[in-house]
């Protein structure tokens, strides 16, 4: 599946979630996670839709995956910046820091503490 198709599916899934159609949003997010195992946005959205649909255990798993992916990506971005001698955060690093915080907050809301 192309990245354009993945982005379209994610956008459609978010639209369904915003409209309160969480059952179908879950299906759409899962289509993405089935093919794009590193899609932070899809796992985060999946967690929100699962939580809204009452599946707290499923939400925990999705939020945990989102958190793990963002922390791994942030570490990788920082290593590249360090190797290139770049000081400060890039837009990419800022994005992953924000997503890590958001995933951490969602985990806390479902009773999971992260370090």
N, C-alpha and C positions, 0 to 999 in steps of 0.2 A: 504494500500500500504506500502510495507516495505521501510525502509530508503535507502536501496540499490537501489530500483526502483526509489525512489524520486531523489536520487543523479544522477542516469542515465538520468532521464528526464531533470533535471536541466542542466546537461552536454550537452545533445543534444540541448536543447533550446539555450544555450550559443553559441554552434557551429553554429546554424542557424542564430543567431543574428550577429555573427562575419562575416558570409558569406553574410550578407545583406538581408537575407530572414526573415524580421521582422514579416510579417503576420503569418508565421508558427511558429516563435519563440514565438510570443504572445500566440498562441494556446497552445504550449508546457508549457510555464510558467504558464498559467492559469490552466492547468491540475494539476500542482503541487500545486498552491495556493488553488485549490478546495479541496484538501485532506490534505495538510500540511499548515494550516493557520498561522503557525509561521515561515515559511521559509523566512528568511531575504534575502537570495540569490535569491530566486525566485521572490520576490516582487521588489527587486532592478533591476534585469534583465528585469522584465516585464516593469518597468518604462522606462528603456533605450530603449527597443524595441518599446514601445508605442510612446515615444518621437520621435524616428527615423522614425516612421510611420506617424507622424503628429498629433497624439492624445495627445495634451498637457494636457487636463483635466484628461484624464486617467492616464497619466504619473504622474501628481501631486498626484493623489490618491495612486498610487503604491509607489512612493517615500515617501509619508507621512506614509504609512503603514510600509515601511522598516525602516524609521526613528523611528517611535513609538516602533517597535519591538526591535530595537537595544538599544534604551535608556532604555526600560524596562529590557532587558537582562543585560545591564551594571549595572543597579541599583541592580539587583538580585545578580550578581556575586560579587559586592562590599560588599553587606550585608553579604554574606556567608564568604567572606574573613575576614571581620571585626569580625564576630561571632567566627571565628576560630583563631583570633588573628594574621592573616597573614598581614604583612606590604608590601607595594608596590603592583604593578600590576602583575597579572598573564598573561600568554599568552592569556587566554580567555578574560580577561578584555581588554588587548591591542587590540584584534581582534574587540571587540564590540566598543571600542573607535574609531578605524579606520573606521569601517562601519558607525558609527554615523556621523562622519565628512563627509564621502563620500555622505551619503544620504542628509545631510544638504546642501552640495555643489550642488547636483542635484536639490534639492528644490529651492535653490536660482536661479539656471539657468532657472527655469520655473516660477519664480516670486513669490515664497513663502518664507517668512522670518520666521525662527524659532528662538526661544529664547534659 
